[in-house]
């Protein structure tokens, strides 16, 4: 058939096809397909794929695409990123999506960071770390050999680990190399804390001591507790040292003079953790910049104001519940805004401005 005659015939067939009912159109197509060879069927298959499988994500306005993506779970989002470069580009640029999945993991979102690739990276790193934890490949372990008796006290800071032992010594380790960089003879240590110049130790002999790194000499010896000292903290600006003991008390000391300034009572169990920190938030009980002391026993956390007034009273007592203990050795943290502590119910977080449990 000549080209002109064919085009005329095709136009006539098309007009007739459009005039048919849907059932008649289907019967016509079935008849044509049954008469087609392999070349025609391949051509039909390729054409149908293009017509039916339309890239809706590319066709939608970007705002609508972002809205739809917010309904997908993280694993599906990552799978969609593998469809094509265009999909990966759109999904990776949706800040709200990746901030949302990071929030679900417990991340505190900094609204000043609006880079979607940053939050996608945060999620991917967290996902990798979770897989490593599951497969026990998250950490490289090594043994620090040097003490000859039980190691009870640990304190880590800036790549250095300080350990206190029943062998009457404290050692300082470089965690990158695993080498002991310094060691001094002390008493039996239940807790340690250090800075560049000094080391403070709390002991099972009921005392606290301050040592000089350069000479290993004992600078101060703090004697007043009647039970083992399980936790110490200090502040050079205030010239104060605080200690928590098995005698149910917290003591406040003059760091340079070694004198006991006050004994804080109210705990009914061993005081196993003390933290001295500045408040960064305001409430009816404290202002930003006020120095706050937190002390924890098996059941409660007590909040004390420390500063110029040494004879302070307990501001508030925090507890998980009346019949549940925090823990024998509470993992207590305070950054000036939030108090976080472990318990046998889980991990609890308090807002320091309201003293209410956040989560």
Residue, then its C-alpha position, 0 to 999 in steps of 0.5 A: x500500500x502506498x504511503x498516501x493510501x495507507x494514511x487515508x486507510x489509517x485515518x478511516x480505521x481510527x475514526x471508525x475505532x473511536x465510534x465503537x463501544x468499549x467492548x467493541x474496541x476490546x474485541x477489535x484489539x484482541x483480533x489485531x493482537x491475535x494476528x500480530x507477529x513477534x515484531x508487533x508484540x514487542x513493539x506493543x509491549x514497549x509502547x504500553x510500558x511507556x504509557x502505563x508506567x509514568x514517573x509520577x514523582x517527576x510529574x508532581x510539583x515538588x511540594x506535593x512530592x515532599x508531602x507524599x514522601x513524608x508518609x513513607x518509612x525510612x527503609x522504603x525511602x532508601x529503597x526509592x533512592x535506588x530507583x533512579x538519579x531523579x528520585x534520589x535527588x528529590x528524596x535526598x533534598x527533602x529536609x522534613x523527611x530526614x529530620x522526621x526519621x532522625x526525630x524518631x531515632x531520638x535525635x534532638x533537631x537543630x532547626x538552624x541546620x536545614x541541609x537535608x543531606x546532613x540529616x540523611x547522613x545522620x540517619x544513615x550513620x545511626x542505621x549503620x551503628x545499629x547494625x554494627x551493634x547488632x553484629x557486635x562490630x561497633x567497637x574495637x576492644x582492647x585490654x589495658x593491663x597494669x593494675x594488680x587488683x580490682x579496678x573500681x573507678x573510671x573517668x574519661x576525658x579528651x582521649x585519656x582514661x583514668x583508672x583507680x584500683x584496690x592496688x593503691x594506685x591510679x593510672x592514666x591511659x592514652x586510649x588511642x594507643x592503650x599505653x599507660x602514660x602516668x601512674x601515682x600511688x594513692x589510696x583505694x579508689x571508689x571514684x576519680x576525676x582529673x584535669x591537667x594539673x590535679x587528680x581528685x579521688x574518693x576512697x573506700x577509706x572514707x576520705x577524699x584526696x587531691x593529688x598533683x600529677x607532676x609530682x604525685x604528691x597529695x595536696x589535700x586530704x578531706x576527712x569527715x565522712x563516715x562511709x565510703x566516698x562513691x562520687x566526687x566533683x569540683x569547680x575551680x571557679x568556686x573553689x568547691x569540692x563536693x562528695x557523696x558517701x555511703x554515710x547518706x550525706x553530701x559534703x561541700x569542701x573548700x577545695x584549696x583549704x581542705x575544710x568541710x564547709x557544709x554537710x547536706x543531709x536528706x538522703x536515706x541511701x548511699x549517695x553514689x553520684x554527685x554533679x556540680x554544674x551551672x544551670x542554663x535555664x530559668x525557673x522560679x527556683x534558679x536563674x541561668x548561671x547559678x551553680x547547681x549540685x545534683x546528688x543521687x541515691x538508689x531512689x532519688x535525685x536531690x537538687x541543691x543550689x550552690x554558690x555564695x550561700x553554702x548553707x543551702x536547702x534542697x530545691x527539689x527531689x526527683x524520683x522515677x516512682x515510689x517503689x522503683x529504684x534509680x539504680x545502685x550506681x546511677x548513670x546521671x547526667x546534667x548539662x544545665x538544661x536537662x537531667x538524664x538518669x537510668x533506672x530499672x524502668x529505663x532512661x528518664x529525662x527531666x526538663x530542669x526549668x520545670x522539673x517535669x519528666x520530658x520522656 
